[in-house]
Amino acid sequence: MAAVTSGRPYHVIVFGATGFTGQFVVEEVARCAAQSPDGSALKWAVAGRSRRRLEEVLKRAAGRLSMPELRTDVEIIVADVSIDGSLAIMCEQGLVILNCVGPYRFYGEPVVKACIENGAHYIDICGEPQFLERMQLEYHTKALDRGVYVIGSCGFDSIPADLGTIYTQRQFKGTLTAVESFLEISSGPEGSSGHDATWQSAVYGFADSGSLRQLRKKFGHKPLPVVGAKVKKRGFMFFSKEIEQYAIPFMGSDPSVVKRTQRFLHEEEQQSPVAIYQQSGNMMSHL
């Protein structure tokens, strides 16, 4: 990675670096870059609407990580989802765009489009099934033609569920037919809170669930074969013996993401599909 390929100055650009999640991503990228072996330095930049706020993010990260060089060595790119030209300029400069600007149903598509048109790979932390599946439906062929990867849900939604299912499948001695997972949400002594963009994503997603069903019909997928016995369907709220508390079905994108992966593995690699069932436990406080 010593020389950035394709004539681009950066391996990675963090777009939306001033947002709630973007600031954490900046710190993590900075740590990874600092750990790069000699001669393979990760070249990266931050991007967003406000140069001043991006400077503040780098200043804060420099202090938290004791890396004063972040304030001078990391480039700043001004880009706005409402200005196509600025997105094009950003995407022309990076091999990979890490998109942290949400809710993605409102702000994600222009970035996906700009990445494909300008040959940059796209990664996000989206937990919105409607956006993820609509981008697949509308841009898969275009991305394939340009050799661009568009990869969603590369965060809490839904890496643990997706890779966890694949890991379990590979380690299982026999044919794994279904996975039922439980998520327990805990908080510390100061309680818990949710971010505004996450709240908006959830509210609009639930309100527009009918559109998601219509969208899925457009794929024309055949139902995945059911292997083995079906897992007994849980009610909306039930007492779980597994975690000894009441639980509800998990409302996030994990089942959607896992099912898409299992469909790909079944159709492209003839693997036996695994059904996913995910539940969410009560909000618990650990002091």
Residue, then its C-alpha position, 0 to 999 in steps of 0.5 A: m500500500a506504499a503507493v496509492t494506485s489508480g493515480r489517487p492520493y488516498h486509500v481511504i476518505v472518511f465522509g461525514a467525519t464531523g458526525f456522531t459516528g464519523q468522529f469515532v471512525v476518524e479515531e479508529v482510522a488514525r489508530c490503524a494508520a499509525q499501526s501500519p508497518d514501515g513502507s505501507a502507510l495508510k494514506w487517508a483524508v476526512a471529508g464533510r460540509s464544513r472545513r472548520r468543523l473538520e479541523e475541530v474533529l482532527k484537533r480533538a482526535a489528535g488530543r485524545l490519541s496523543m497524535p499531534e500530527l493529525r492536525t497537519d498530516v490529514e487532508i481535508i476535503v469539502a464535500d456536500v451530498s447536495i452538490d454532485g460536483s463536490l462528491a465527484i471531486m471527493c470520489e476521484q481522490g480515494l480508493v475507498i469512501l467510508n460514508c458516515v452520513g445518515p440517515y441513508r434513505f435521505y443522504g446515501e444515494p448521491v454518494v453511492k452514485a458518485c462512487i460508481e461513476n468515479g470508480a471509488h469503492y463504497i462502504d457504509i454503516c447503514g442499518e436501513p434495509q430499504f436503502l440497502e436493498r434499493m441500492q442493490l436493485e438499482y445499482h448492482t449492474k452499474a457497479l459490476d460494470r465499473g468494477v466497484y464494490v458497494i458494501g453496506s452495513c459494515g458496523f454493529d449493523s450487521i457484521p456480528a450477525d452476518l459473520g457470526t452466522i458464517y463462522t457458526q456454519r463453518q464450525f458446526k459439525g453437520t448441516l446448520t439449518a437455523v440460528e436464533s440469536f439474542l441481543e441484550i442491550s445494556s447501559g452503564p451508570e449514566g443510563s443510555s441514549g440514542h442518536d438522532a440519525t439512528w432514531q430517524s432511521a428507525v421511525y421512517g423505516f417502520a413507517d415505510s415498511g410497506s414500501l420495503r415489501q413492494l421493493r422486495k417483490k421487484f427482485g423476483h427471488k424464489p424463496l430459499p429452501v427450508v432445510g430441516a425443521k422450522v424454528k418455532k415462531r415467537g410472539f411479539m413479546f415472550f419470555s425467553k428461557e435462554i436469557e431468562q427475561y422477556a424479549i421481542p424480535f430484533m427490529g434492526s437490519d441483521p435478519s435482512v443482511v444475513k438473508r441476503t448473504q445466505r441467498f448469495l452463498h446458496e445461489e452462487e456457491q450452492q451452499s445450504p442456506v441458514a435461516i436467521y431469527q434474532q431477538s432483543g432482550n430488555m434494556m438492562s442496567h449494569l452498575 
